[in-house]
Amino acid sequence: MAKLLTGVYSADPKTDKNAVKFDEISYLDILSDNLKVMDATAISLCRDNNIKLIVFEIAKPDNIIKIVKGEKIGTLIK
């Protein structure tokens, strides 16, 4: 999932200087912590169907290539 941010954070890093980026997080944690990664229905559908998702920064053109090559960037949601 391409975003303007580099991954999933504990809070909005633009407004909270203490926001922490997750390297990996579960769909359940996203729902329980009310993180605004995507809408709750989409999160539930991905969780129920065991779809892993990588949230990454779209502004860097090489990021898609890095993901395809298996490099660890962004946040893995599973």
mmJSON file of the N, C-alpha and C atoms, coordinates in Angstrom:
{"data_MODEL":{"atom_site":{
"group_PDB":["ATOM","ATOM","ATOM","ATOM","ATOM","ATOM","ATOM","ATOM","ATOM","ATOM","ATOM","ATOM","ATOM","ATOM","ATOM","ATOM","ATOM","ATOM","ATOM","ATOM","ATOM","ATOM","ATOM","ATOM","ATOM","ATOM","ATOM","ATOM","ATOM","ATOM","ATOM","ATOM","ATOM","ATOM","ATOM","ATOM","ATOM","ATOM","ATOM","ATOM","ATOM","ATOM","ATOM","ATOM","ATOM","ATOM","ATOM","ATOM","ATOM","ATOM","ATOM","ATOM","ATOM","ATOM","ATOM","ATOM","ATOM","ATOM","ATOM","ATOM","ATOM","ATOM","ATOM","ATOM","ATOM","ATOM","ATOM","ATOM","ATOM","ATOM","ATOM","ATOM","ATOM","ATOM","ATOM","ATOM","ATOM","ATOM","ATOM","ATOM","ATOM","ATOM","ATOM","ATOM","ATOM","ATOM","ATOM","ATOM","ATOM","ATOM","ATOM","ATOM","ATOM","ATOM","ATOM","ATOM","ATOM","ATOM","ATOM","ATOM","ATOM","ATOM","ATOM","ATOM","ATOM","ATOM","ATOM","ATOM","ATOM","ATOM","ATOM","ATOM","ATOM","ATOM","ATOM","ATOM","ATOM","ATOM","ATOM","ATOM","ATOM","ATOM","ATOM","ATOM","ATOM","ATOM","ATOM","ATOM","ATOM","ATOM","ATOM","ATOM","ATOM","ATOM","ATOM","ATOM","ATOM","ATOM","ATOM","ATOM","ATOM","ATOM","ATOM","ATOM","ATOM","ATOM","ATOM","ATOM","ATOM","ATOM","ATOM","ATOM","ATOM","ATOM","ATOM","ATOM","ATOM","ATOM","ATOM","ATOM","ATOM","ATOM","ATOM","ATOM","ATOM","ATOM","ATOM","ATOM","ATOM","ATOM","ATOM","ATOM","ATOM","ATOM","ATOM","ATOM","ATOM","ATOM","ATOM","ATOM","ATOM","ATOM","ATOM","ATOM","ATOM","ATOM","ATOM","ATOM","ATOM","ATOM","ATOM","ATOM","ATOM","ATOM","ATOM","ATOM","ATOM","ATOM","ATOM","ATOM","ATOM","ATOM","ATOM","ATOM","ATOM","ATOM","ATOM","ATOM","ATOM","ATOM","ATOM","ATOM","ATOM","ATOM","ATOM","ATOM","ATOM","ATOM","ATOM","ATOM","ATOM","ATOM","ATOM","ATOM","ATOM","ATOM","ATOM","ATOM","ATOM","ATOM","ATOM","ATOM","ATOM","ATOM"],
"id":[1,2,3,4,5,6,7,8,9,10,11,12,13,14,15,16,17,18,19,20,21,22,23,24,25,26,27,28,29,30,31,32,33,34,35,36,37,38,39,40,41,42,43,44,45,46,47,48,49,50,51,52,53,54,55,56,57,58,59,60,61,62,63,64,65,66,67,68,69,70,71,72,73,74,75,76,77,78,79,80,81,82,83,84,85,86,87,88,89,90,91,92,93,94,95,96,97,98,99,100,101,102,103,104,105,106,107,108,109,110,111,112,113,114,115,116,117,118,119,120,121,122,123,124,125,126,127,128,129,130,131,132,133,134,135,136,137,138,139,140,141,142,143,144,145,146,147,148,149,150,151,152,153,154,155,156,157,158,159,160,161,162,163,164,165,166,167,168,169,170,171,172,173,174,175,176,177,178,179,180,181,182,183,184,185,186,187,188,189,190,191,192,193,194,195,196,197,198,199,200,201,202,203,204,205,206,207,208,209,210,211,212,213,214,215,216,217,218,219,220,221,222,223,224,225,226,227,228,229,230,231,232,233,234],
"type_symbol":["N","C","C","N","C","C","N","C","C","N","C","C","N","C","C","N","C","C","N","C","C","N","C","C","N","C","C","N","C","C","N","C","C","N","C","C","N","C","C","N","C","C","N","C","C","N","C","C","N","C","C","N","C","C","N","C","C","N","C","C","N","C","C","N","C","C","N","C","C","N","C","C","N","C","C","N","C","C","N","C","C","N","C","C","N","C","C","N","C","C","N","C","C","N","C","C","N","C","C","N","C","C","N","C","C","N","C","C","N","C","C","N","C","C","N","C","C","N","C","C","N","C","C","N","C","C","N","C","C","N","C","C","N","C","C","N","C","C","N","C","C","N","C","C","N","C","C","N","C","C","N","C","C","N","C","C","N","C","C","N","C","C","N","C","C","N","C","C","N","C","C","N","C","C","N","C","C","N","C","C","N","C","C","N","C","C","N","C","C","N","C","C","N","C","C","N","C","C","N","C","C","N","C","C","N","C","C","N","C","C","N","C","C","N","C","C","N","C","C","N","C","C","N","C","C","N","C","C","N","C","C","N","C","C"],
"label_atom_id":["N","CA","C","N","CA","C","N","CA","C","N","CA","C","N","CA","C","N","CA","C","N","CA","C","N","CA","C","N","CA","C","N","CA","C","N","CA","C","N","CA","C","N","CA","C","N","CA","C","N","CA","C","N","CA","C","N","CA","C","N","CA","C","N","CA","C","N","CA","C","N","CA","C","N","CA","C","N","CA","C","N","CA","C","N","CA","C","N","CA","C","N","CA","C","N","CA","C","N","CA","C","N","CA","C","N","CA","C","N","CA","C","N","CA","C","N","CA","C","N","CA","C","N","CA","C","N","CA","C","N","CA","C","N","CA","C","N","CA","C","N","CA","C","N","CA","C","N","CA","C","N","CA","C","N","CA","C","N","CA","C","N","CA","C","N","CA","C","N","CA","C","N","CA","C","N","CA","C","N","CA","C","N","CA","C","N","CA","C","N","CA","C","N","CA","C","N","CA","C","N","CA","C","N","CA","C","N","CA","C","N","CA","C","N","CA","C","N","CA","C","N","CA","C","N","CA","C","N","CA","C","N","CA","C","N","CA","C","N","CA","C","N","CA","C","N","CA","C","N","CA","C","N","CA","C","N","CA","C","N","CA","C","N","CA","C","N","CA","C","N","CA","C"],
"label_alt_id":[null,null,null,null,null,null,null,null,null,null,null,null,null,null,null,null,null,null,null,null,null,null,null,null,null,null,null,null,null,null,null,null,null,null,null,null,null,null,null,null,null,null,null,null,null,null,null,null,null,null,null,null,null,null,null,null,null,null,null,null,null,null,null,null,null,null,null,null,null,null,null,null,null,null,null,null,null,null,null,null,null,null,null,null,null,null,null,null,null,null,null,null,null,null,null,null,null,null,null,null,null,null,null,null,null,null,null,null,null,null,null,null,null,null,null,null,null,null,null,null,null,null,null,null,null,null,null,null,null,null,null,null,null,null,null,null,null,null,null,null,null,null,null,null,null,null,null,null,null,null,null,null,null,null,null,null,null,null,null,null,null,null,null,null,null,null,null,null,null,null,null,null,null,null,null,null,null,null,null,null,null,null,null,null,null,null,null,null,null,null,null,null,null,null,null,null,null,null,null,null,null,null,null,null,null,null,null,null,null,null,null,null,null,null,null,null,null,null,null,null,null,null,null,null,null,null,null,null,null,null,null,null,null,null],
"label_comp_id":["MET","MET","MET","ALA","ALA","ALA","LYS","LYS","LYS","LEU","LEU","LEU","LEU","LEU","LEU","THR","THR","THR","GLY","GLY","GLY","VAL","VAL","VAL","TYR","TYR","TYR","SER","SER","SER","ALA","ALA","ALA","ASP","ASP","ASP","PRO","PRO","PRO","LYS","LYS","LYS","THR","THR","THR","ASP","ASP","ASP","LYS","LYS","LYS","ASN","ASN","ASN","ALA","ALA","ALA","VAL","VAL","VAL","LYS","LYS","LYS","PHE","PHE","PHE","ASP","ASP","ASP","GLU","GLU","GLU","ILE","ILE","ILE","SER","SER","SER","TYR","TYR","TYR","LEU","LEU","LEU","ASP","ASP","ASP","ILE","ILE","ILE","LEU","LEU","LEU","SER","SER","SER","ASP","ASP","ASP","ASN","ASN","ASN","LEU","LEU","LEU","LYS","LYS","LYS","VAL","VAL","VAL","MET","MET","MET","ASP","ASP","ASP","ALA","ALA","ALA","THR","THR","THR","ALA","ALA","ALA","ILE","ILE","ILE","SER","SER","SER","LEU","LEU","LEU","CYS","CYS","CYS","ARG","ARG","ARG","ASP","ASP","ASP","ASN","ASN","ASN","ASN","ASN","ASN","ILE","ILE","ILE","LYS","LYS","LYS","LEU","LEU","LEU","ILE","ILE","ILE","VAL","VAL","VAL","PHE","PHE","PHE","GLU","GLU","GLU","ILE","ILE","ILE","ALA","ALA","ALA","LYS","LYS","LYS","PRO","PRO","PRO","ASP","ASP","ASP","ASN","ASN","ASN","ILE","ILE","ILE","ILE","ILE","ILE","LYS","LYS","LYS","ILE","ILE","ILE","VAL","VAL","VAL","LYS","LYS","LYS","GLY","GLY","GLY","GLU","GLU","GLU","LYS","LYS","LYS","ILE","ILE","ILE","GLY","GLY","GLY","THR","THR","THR","LEU","LEU","LEU","ILE","ILE","ILE","LYS","LYS","LYS"],
"label_asym_id":["A","A","A","A","A","A","A","A","A","A","A","A","A","A","A","A","A","A","A","A","A","A","A","A","A","A","A","A","A","A","A","A","A","A","A","A","A","A","A","A","A","A","A","A","A","A","A","A","A","A","A","A","A","A","A","A","A","A","A","A","A","A","A","A","A","A","A","A","A","A","A","A","A","A","A","A","A","A","A","A","A","A","A","A","A","A","A","A","A","A","A","A","A","A","A","A","A","A","A","A","A","A","A","A","A","A","A","A","A","A","A","A","A","A","A","A","A","A","A","A","A","A","A","A","A","A","A","A","A","A","A","A","A","A","A","A","A","A","A","A","A","A","A","A","A","A","A","A","A","A","A","A","A","A","A","A","A","A","A","A","A","A","A","A","A","A","A","A","A","A","A","A","A","A","A","A","A","A","A","A","A","A","A","A","A","A","A","A","A","A","A","A","A","A","A","A","A","A","A","A","A","A","A","A","A","A","A","A","A","A","A","A","A","A","A","A","A","A","A","A","A","A","A","A","A","A","A","A","A","A","A","A","A","A"],
"label_entity_id":["1","1","1","1","1","1","1","1","1","1","1","1","1","1","1","1","1","1","1","1","1","1","1","1","1","1","1","1","1","1","1","1","1","1","1","1","1","1","1","1","1","1","1","1","1","1","1","1","1","1","1","1","1","1","1","1","1","1","1","1","1","1","1","1","1","1","1","1","1","1","1","1","1","1","1","1","1","1","1","1","1","1","1","1","1","1","1","1","1","1","1","1","1","1","1","1","1","1","1","1","1","1","1","1","1","1","1","1","1","1","1","1","1","1","1","1","1","1","1","1","1","1","1","1","1","1","1","1","1","1","1","1","1","1","1","1","1","1","1","1","1","1","1","1","1","1","1","1","1","1","1","1","1","1","1","1","1","1","1","1","1","1","1","1","1","1","1","1","1","1","1","1","1","1","1","1","1","1","1","1","1","1","1","1","1","1","1","1","1","1","1","1","1","1","1","1","1","1","1","1","1","1","1","1","1","1","1","1","1","1","1","1","1","1","1","1","1","1","1","1","1","1","1","1","1","1","1","1","1","1","1","1","1","1"],
"label_seq_id":[1,1,1,2,2,2,3,3,3,4,4,4,5,5,5,6,6,6,7,7,7,8,8,8,9,9,9,10,10,10,11,11,11,12,12,12,13,13,13,14,14,14,15,15,15,16,16,16,17,17,17,18,18,18,19,19,19,20,20,20,21,21,21,22,22,22,23,23,23,24,24,24,25,25,25,26,26,26,27,27,27,28,28,28,29,29,29,30,30,30,31,31,31,32,32,32,33,33,33,34,34,34,35,35,35,36,36,36,37,37,37,38,38,38,39,39,39,40,40,40,41,41,41,42,42,42,43,43,43,44,44,44,45,45,45,46,46,46,47,47,47,48,48,48,49,49,49,50,50,50,51,51,51,52,52,52,53,53,53,54,54,54,55,55,55,56,56,56,57,57,57,58,58,58,59,59,59,60,60,60,61,61,61,62,62,62,63,63,63,64,64,64,65,65,65,66,66,66,67,67,67,68,68,68,69,69,69,70,70,70,71,71,71,72,72,72,73,73,73,74,74,74,75,75,75,76,76,76,77,77,77,78,78,78],
"pdbx_PDB_ins_code":[null,null,null,null,null,null,null,null,null,null,null,null,null,null,null,null,null,null,null,null,null,null,null,null,null,null,null,null,null,null,null,null,null,null,null,null,null,null,null,null,null,null,null,null,null,null,null,null,null,null,null,null,null,null,null,null,null,null,null,null,null,null,null,null,null,null,null,null,null,null,null,null,null,null,null,null,null,null,null,null,null,null,null,null,null,null,null,null,null,null,null,null,null,null,null,null,null,null,null,null,null,null,null,null,null,null,null,null,null,null,null,null,null,null,null,null,null,null,null,null,null,null,null,null,null,null,null,null,null,null,null,null,null,null,null,null,null,null,null,null,null,null,null,null,null,null,null,null,null,null,null,null,null,null,null,null,null,null,null,null,null,null,null,null,null,null,null,null,null,null,null,null,null,null,null,null,null,null,null,null,null,null,null,null,null,null,null,null,null,null,null,null,null,null,null,null,null,null,null,null,null,null,null,null,null,null,null,null,null,null,null,null,null,null,null,null,null,null,null,null,null,null,null,null,null,null,null,null,null,null,null,null,null,null],
"Cartn_x":[0.843,0.0,0.902,0.813,1.64,1.019,1.826,1.37,2.407,2.091,3.052,4.028,3.651,4.527,5.365,6.376,7.297,6.787,5.64,5.086,3.957,3.665,2.612,3.245,2.64,3.147,2.13,2.616,1.761,0.829,1.186,0.399,0.82,0.171,0.526,1.87,2.919,4.247,4.325,3.358,3.345,2.911,2.113,1.609,2.133,2.718,3.215,4.683,5.559,6.992,7.426,6.586,6.903,6.349,5.786,5.238,6.347,6.024,6.995,6.554,7.49,7.207,7.34,6.36,6.396,7.053,7.95,8.506,7.515,6.756,5.757,4.638,3.408,2.256,1.147,0.269,-0.844,-2.08,-2.984,-4.24,-5.027,-4.988,-5.696,-5.174,-3.843,-3.264,-3.693,-3.778,-4.216,-5.647,-6.498,-7.891,-8.018,-7.332,-7.471,-6.854,-5.795,-5.159,-5.761,-6.762,-7.465,-6.508,-5.535,-4.584,-5.25,-5.051,-5.741,-4.924,-4.622,-3.866,-4.78,-5.937,-6.968,-8.272,-9.383,-10.657,-10.793,-11.592,-11.722,-12.231,-13.095,-13.612,-12.49,-11.654,-10.534,-9.549,-9.294,-8.393,-8.952,-10.24,-10.878,-10.857,-11.099,-11.064,-9.667,-8.655,-7.275,-6.939,-7.333,-7.063,-7.773,-9.058,-9.85,-9.365,-8.703,-8.218,-6.707,-6.083,-4.643,-3.795,-4.152,-3.412,-2.367,-1.122,-0.049,0.04,0.349,0.38,1.627,2.249,3.391,2.988,3.109,2.838,4.189,4.312,5.6,5.401,6.484,6.466,6.525,5.516,5.433,6.349,6.741,7.539,8.915,9.418,10.72,10.493,10.865,10.562,11.133,12.244,12.86,12.178,11.254,10.648,9.858,9.172,8.424,9.4,10.493,11.506,12.087,12.352,12.888,11.925,10.653,9.659,9.621,9.619,9.598,10.834,11.966,13.203,13.244,12.251,12.199,12.924,13.355,14.013,12.998,13.466,12.566,12.501,11.417,11.151,9.705,9.37,8.001,7.601,6.314,5.747,5.01,5.324,4.609,3.414,2.238,1.021,0.609,0.394,-0.067,-0.947],
"Cartn_y":[-1.15,0.0,1.231,2.002,3.192,4.364,5.025,6.166,7.282,8.421,9.519,9.316,8.513,8.215,6.98,6.749,5.623,4.305,4.313,3.093,3.415,2.488,2.666,3.194,4.219,4.858,4.743,4.886,4.837,6.044,7.124,8.357,9.081,10.167,10.937,11.62,11.218,11.805,13.284,13.765,15.187,16.047,15.459,16.228,15.741,14.545,13.976,13.595,14.377,14.124,12.825,12.247,10.989,9.768,9.964,8.843,7.857,6.568,5.5,4.707,4.467,3.658,2.181,1.399,-0.046,-0.709,-1.656,-2.446,-3.541,-4.014,-5.065,-4.857,-5.11,-4.962,-5.879,-6.28,-7.155,-6.315,-6.904,-6.226,-5.988,-6.942,-6.796,-5.595,-5.414,-4.256,-2.944,-2.928,-1.717,-1.37,-2.395,-2.157,-1.758,-2.467,-2.193,-0.851,-0.432,0.855,2.008,1.656,2.64,3.451,2.767,3.434,3.668,4.808,5.212,4.873,3.6,3.152,3.072,2.448,2.297,2.046,1.98,1.847,0.461,0.39,-0.829,-2.02,-1.781,-2.876,-3.497,-2.67,-3.179,-3.938,-3.422,-4.103,-5.466,-5.511,-6.784,-7.781,-7.327,-8.223,-8.801,-7.965,-8.445,-9.453,-9.138,-10.035,-11.375,-11.335,-12.556,-13.443,-12.848,-13.606,-13.811,-13.531,-13.739,-13.06,-11.836,-11.07,-10.221,-10.443,-9.611,-8.346,-7.248,-5.958,-5.201,-4.511,-3.662,-2.219,-1.395,0.037,0.714,1.469,2.078,3.457,4.206,5.573,5.553,6.144,6.164,7.217,8.235,9.341,8.898,7.791,7.294,6.239,6.553,5.667,4.255,4.086,2.764,1.851,2.381,1.569,0.374,0.531,-0.605,-1.709,-1.344,-2.323,-3.007,-2.233,-2.813,-3.84,-3.538,-4.468,-5.748,-5.613,-6.789,-7.661,-7.02,-7.763,-8.359,-8.015,-8.578,-7.773,-6.575,-5.728,-5.275,-5.11,-4.715,-3.205,-2.662,-1.232,-1.095,0.054,0.3,-0.543,-0.893,-1.687,-2.88,-4.059,-5.279,-5.443,-5.59,-5.851,-7.279,-8.045,-9.431,-9.89],
"Cartn_z":[0.0,0.0,0.0,-1.031,-1.17,-0.428,0.385,1.176,1.086,1.67,1.741,2.887,3.888,5.017,4.717,5.527,5.295,5.859,6.516,7.083,8.036,8.944,9.943,11.227,11.785,13.0,14.132,15.358,16.543,16.623,15.953,15.883,14.605,14.31,13.118,13.345,12.62,12.847,12.476,11.728,11.373,12.557,13.453,14.59,15.934,15.958,17.219,17.049,17.662,17.515,18.178,19.04,19.713,18.988,17.797,17.023,16.683,16.801,16.555,15.336,14.428,13.232,13.585,13.12,13.315,12.107,12.356,11.26,10.868,11.864,11.654,12.671,12.252,13.137,12.641,13.544,13.158,12.832,12.067,11.765,13.05,13.967,15.236,16.029,16.047,16.742,16.091,14.785,14.082,14.478,14.521,14.9,16.366,17.242,18.678,19.08,18.389,18.685,17.874,17.036,16.217,15.339,14.738,13.843,12.494,11.919,10.69,9.444,9.286,8.121,6.905,7.102,6.085,6.815,6.101,6.803,7.44,8.476,9.286,8.482,7.507,6.68,5.858,5.251,4.463,5.342,6.537,7.47,7.842,8.149,8.521,7.377,6.163,4.999,4.778,4.892,4.748,5.845,7.08,8.211,8.012,7.679,7.527,6.393,5.409,4.249,4.272,5.418,5.607,4.53,4.212,3.21,3.917,3.586,4.127,3.283,3.952,3.289,3.73,2.8,3.132,2.866,3.89,3.756,3.557,2.457,2.122,1.522,1.483,0.95,-0.576,-1.201,-2.659,-3.287,-2.523,-3.077,-3.567,-3.057,-3.512,-4.596,-5.832,-6.969,-6.848,-6.165,-6.065,-5.041,-4.252,-3.199,-3.72,-4.826,-5.387,-5.795,-6.41,-6.809,-5.574,-4.529,-3.291,-2.695,-2.699,-2.158,-2.979,-4.292,-5.171,-4.949,-4.672,-4.412,-3.008,-2.17,-0.823,0.233,-0.11,0.887,1.921,3.135,4.228,4.341,3.8,3.927,4.393,4.913,5.322,6.519,6.56,7.644,7.074,7.581,7.199,8.132,7.526,8.3,7.998,9.081,8.874,10.003],
"occupancy":[1.0,1.0,1.0,1.0,1.0,1.0,1.0,1.0,1.0,1.0,1.0,1.0,1.0,1.0,1.0,1.0,1.0,1.0,1.0,1.0,1.0,1.0,1.0,1.0,1.0,1.0,1.0,1.0,1.0,1.0,1.0,1.0,1.0,1.0,1.0,1.0,1.0,1.0,1.0,1.0,1.0,1.0,1.0,1.0,1.0,1.0,1.0,1.0,1.0,1.0,1.0,1.0,1.0,1.0,1.0,1.0,1.0,1.0,1.0,1.0,1.0,1.0,1.0,1.0,1.0,1.0,1.0,1.0,1.0,1.0,1.0,1.0,1.0,1.0,1.0,1.0,1.0,1.0,1.0,1.0,1.0,1.0,1.0,1.0,1.0,1.0,1.0,1.0,1.0,1.0,1.0,1.0,1.0,1.0,1.0,1.0,1.0,1.0,1.0,1.0,1.0,1.0,1.0,1.0,1.0,1.0,1.0,1.0,1.0,1.0,1.0,1.0,1.0,1.0,1.0,1.0,1.0,1.0,1.0,1.0,1.0,1.0,1.0,1.0,1.0,1.0,1.0,1.0,1.0,1.0,1.0,1.0,1.0,1.0,1.0,1.0,1.0,1.0,1.0,1.0,1.0,1.0,1.0,1.0,1.0,1.0,1.0,1.0,1.0,1.0,1.0,1.0,1.0,1.0,1.0,1.0,1.0,1.0,1.0,1.0,1.0,1.0,1.0,1.0,1.0,1.0,1.0,1.0,1.0,1.0,1.0,1.0,1.0,1.0,1.0,1.0,1.0,1.0,1.0,1.0,1.0,1.0,1.0,1.0,1.0,1.0,1.0,1.0,1.0,1.0,1.0,1.0,1.0,1.0,1.0,1.0,1.0,1.0,1.0,1.0,1.0,1.0,1.0,1.0,1.0,1.0,1.0,1.0,1.0,1.0,1.0,1.0,1.0,1.0,1.0,1.0,1.0,1.0,1.0,1.0,1.0,1.0,1.0,1.0,1.0,1.0,1.0,1.0,1.0,1.0,1.0,1.0,1.0,1.0],
"B_iso_or_equiv":[0.0,0.0,0.0,0.0,0.0,0.0,0.0,0.0,0.0,0.0,0.0,0.0,0.0,0.0,0.0,0.0,0.0,0.0,0.0,0.0,0.0,0.0,0.0,0.0,0.0,0.0,0.0,0.0,0.0,0.0,0.0,0.0,0.0,0.0,0.0,0.0,0.0,0.0,0.0,0.0,0.0,0.0,0.0,0.0,0.0,0.0,0.0,0.0,0.0,0.0,0.0,0.0,0.0,0.0,0.0,0.0,0.0,0.0,0.0,0.0,0.0,0.0,0.0,0.0,0.0,0.0,0.0,0.0,0.0,0.0,0.0,0.0,0.0,0.0,0.0,0.0,0.0,0.0,0.0,0.0,0.0,0.0,0.0,0.0,0.0,0.0,0.0,0.0,0.0,0.0,0.0,0.0,0.0,0.0,0.0,0.0,0.0,0.0,0.0,0.0,0.0,0.0,0.0,0.0,0.0,0.0,0.0,0.0,0.0,0.0,0.0,0.0,0.0,0.0,0.0,0.0,0.0,0.0,0.0,0.0,0.0,0.0,0.0,0.0,0.0,0.0,0.0,0.0,0.0,0.0,0.0,0.0,0.0,0.0,0.0,0.0,0.0,0.0,0.0,0.0,0.0,0.0,0.0,0.0,0.0,0.0,0.0,0.0,0.0,0.0,0.0,0.0,0.0,0.0,0.0,0.0,0.0,0.0,0.0,0.0,0.0,0.0,0.0,0.0,0.0,0.0,0.0,0.0,0.0,0.0,0.0,0.0,0.0,0.0,0.0,0.0,0.0,0.0,0.0,0.0,0.0,0.0,0.0,0.0,0.0,0.0,0.0,0.0,0.0,0.0,0.0,0.0,0.0,0.0,0.0,0.0,0.0,0.0,0.0,0.0,0.0,0.0,0.0,0.0,0.0,0.0,0.0,0.0,0.0,0.0,0.0,0.0,0.0,0.0,0.0,0.0,0.0,0.0,0.0,0.0,0.0,0.0,0.0,0.0,0.0,0.0,0.0,0.0,0.0,0.0,0.0,0.0,0.0,0.0],
"pdbx_formal_charge":[null,null,null,null,null,null,null,null,null,null,null,null,null,null,null,null,null,null,null,null,null,null,null,null,null,null,null,null,null,null,null,null,null,null,null,null,null,null,null,null,null,null,null,null,null,null,null,null,null,null,null,null,null,null,null,null,null,null,null,null,null,null,null,null,null,null,null,null,null,null,null,null,null,null,null,null,null,null,null,null,null,null,null,null,null,null,null,null,null,null,null,null,null,null,null,null,null,null,null,null,null,null,null,null,null,null,null,null,null,null,null,null,null,null,null,null,null,null,null,null,null,null,null,null,null,null,null,null,null,null,null,null,null,null,null,null,null,null,null,null,null,null,null,null,null,null,null,null,null,null,null,null,null,null,null,null,null,null,null,null,null,null,null,null,null,null,null,null,null,null,null,null,null,null,null,null,null,null,null,null,null,null,null,null,null,null,null,null,null,null,null,null,null,null,null,null,null,null,null,null,null,null,null,null,null,null,null,null,null,null,null,null,null,null,null,null,null,null,null,null,null,null,null,null,null,null,null,null,null,null,null,null,null,null],
"auth_seq_id":[1,1,1,2,2,2,3,3,3,4,4,4,5,5,5,6,6,6,7,7,7,8,8,8,9,9,9,10,10,10,11,11,11,12,12,12,13,13,13,14,14,14,15,15,15,16,16,16,17,17,17,18,18,18,19,19,19,20,20,20,21,21,21,22,22,22,23,23,23,24,24,24,25,25,25,26,26,26,27,27,27,28,28,28,29,29,29,30,30,30,31,31,31,32,32,32,33,33,33,34,34,34,35,35,35,36,36,36,37,37,37,38,38,38,39,39,39,40,40,40,41,41,41,42,42,42,43,43,43,44,44,44,45,45,45,46,46,46,47,47,47,48,48,48,49,49,49,50,50,50,51,51,51,52,52,52,53,53,53,54,54,54,55,55,55,56,56,56,57,57,57,58,58,58,59,59,59,60,60,60,61,61,61,62,62,62,63,63,63,64,64,64,65,65,65,66,66,66,67,67,67,68,68,68,69,69,69,70,70,70,71,71,71,72,72,72,73,73,73,74,74,74,75,75,75,76,76,76,77,77,77,78,78,78],
"auth_comp_id":["MET","MET","MET","ALA","ALA","ALA","LYS","LYS","LYS","LEU","LEU","LEU","LEU","LEU","LEU","THR","THR","THR","GLY","GLY","GLY","VAL","VAL","VAL","TYR","TYR","TYR","SER","SER","SER","ALA","ALA","ALA","ASP","ASP","ASP","PRO","PRO","PRO","LYS","LYS","LYS","THR","THR","THR","ASP","ASP","ASP","LYS","LYS","LYS","ASN","ASN","ASN","ALA","ALA","ALA","VAL","VAL","VAL","LYS","LYS","LYS","PHE","PHE","PHE","ASP","ASP","ASP","GLU","GLU","GLU","ILE","ILE","ILE","SER","SER","SER","TYR","TYR","TYR","LEU","LEU","LEU","ASP","ASP","ASP","ILE","ILE","ILE","LEU","LEU","LEU","SER","SER","SER","ASP","ASP","ASP","ASN","ASN","ASN","LEU","LEU","LEU","LYS","LYS","LYS","VAL","VAL","VAL","MET","MET","MET","ASP","ASP","ASP","ALA","ALA","ALA","THR","THR","THR","ALA","ALA","ALA","ILE","ILE","ILE","SER","SER","SER","LEU","LEU","LEU","CYS","CYS","CYS","ARG","ARG","ARG","ASP","ASP","ASP","ASN","ASN","ASN","ASN","ASN","ASN","ILE","ILE","ILE","LYS","LYS","LYS","LEU","LEU","LEU","ILE","ILE","ILE","VAL","VAL","VAL","PHE","PHE","PHE","GLU","GLU","GLU","ILE","ILE","ILE","ALA","ALA","ALA","LYS","LYS","LYS","PRO","PRO","PRO","ASP","ASP","ASP","ASN","ASN","ASN","ILE","ILE","ILE","ILE","ILE","ILE","LYS","LYS","LYS","ILE","ILE","ILE","VAL","VAL","VAL","LYS","LYS","LYS","GLY","GLY","GLY","GLU","GLU","GLU","LYS","LYS","LYS","ILE","ILE","ILE","GLY","GLY","GLY","THR","THR","THR","LEU","LEU","LEU","ILE","ILE","ILE","LYS","LYS","LYS"],
"auth_asym_id":["A","A","A","A","A","A","A","A","A","A","A","A","A","A","A","A","A","A","A","A","A","A","A","A","A","A","A","A","A","A","A","A","A","A","A","A","A","A","A","A","A","A","A","A","A","A","A","A","A","A","A","A","A","A","A","A","A","A","A","A","A","A","A","A","A","A","A","A","A","A","A","A","A","A","A","A","A","A","A","A","A","A","A","A","A","A","A","A","A","A","A","A","A","A","A","A","A","A","A","A","A","A","A","A","A","A","A","A","A","A","A","A","A","A","A","A","A","A","A","A","A","A","A","A","A","A","A","A","A","A","A","A","A","A","A","A","A","A","A","A","A","A","A","A","A","A","A","A","A","A","A","A","A","A","A","A","A","A","A","A","A","A","A","A","A","A","A","A","A","A","A","A","A","A","A","A","A","A","A","A","A","A","A","A","A","A","A","A","A","A","A","A","A","A","A","A","A","A","A","A","A","A","A","A","A","A","A","A","A","A","A","A","A","A","A","A","A","A","A","A","A","A","A","A","A","A","A","A","A","A","A","A","A","A"],
"auth_atom_id":["N","CA","C","N","CA","C","N","CA","C","N","CA","C","N","CA","C","N","CA","C","N","CA","C","N","CA","C","N","CA","C","N","CA","C","N","CA","C","N","CA","C","N","CA","C","N","CA","C","N","CA","C","N","CA","C","N","CA","C","N","CA","C","N","CA","C","N","CA","C","N","CA","C","N","CA","C","N","CA","C","N","CA","C","N","CA","C","N","CA","C","N","CA","C","N","CA","C","N","CA","C","N","CA","C","N","CA","C","N","CA","C","N","CA","C","N","CA","C","N","CA","C","N","CA","C","N","CA","C","N","CA","C","N","CA","C","N","CA","C","N","CA","C","N","CA","C","N","CA","C","N","CA","C","N","CA","C","N","CA","C","N","CA","C","N","CA","C","N","CA","C","N","CA","C","N","CA","C","N","CA","C","N","CA","C","N","CA","C","N","CA","C","N","CA","C","N","CA","C","N","CA","C","N","CA","C","N","CA","C","N","CA","C","N","CA","C","N","CA","C","N","CA","C","N","CA","C","N","CA","C","N","CA","C","N","CA","C","N","CA","C","N","CA","C","N","CA","C","N","CA","C","N","CA","C","N","CA","C","N","CA","C","N","CA","C","N","CA","C","N","CA","C"],
"pdbx_PDB_model_num":[1,1,1,1,1,1,1,1,1,1,1,1,1,1,1,1,1,1,1,1,1,1,1,1,1,1,1,1,1,1,1,1,1,1,1,1,1,1,1,1,1,1,1,1,1,1,1,1,1,1,1,1,1,1,1,1,1,1,1,1,1,1,1,1,1,1,1,1,1,1,1,1,1,1,1,1,1,1,1,1,1,1,1,1,1,1,1,1,1,1,1,1,1,1,1,1,1,1,1,1,1,1,1,1,1,1,1,1,1,1,1,1,1,1,1,1,1,1,1,1,1,1,1,1,1,1,1,1,1,1,1,1,1,1,1,1,1,1,1,1,1,1,1,1,1,1,1,1,1,1,1,1,1,1,1,1,1,1,1,1,1,1,1,1,1,1,1,1,1,1,1,1,1,1,1,1,1,1,1,1,1,1,1,1,1,1,1,1,1,1,1,1,1,1,1,1,1,1,1,1,1,1,1,1,1,1,1,1,1,1,1,1,1,1,1,1,1,1,1,1,1,1,1,1,1,1,1,1,1,1,1,1,1,1]
}}}
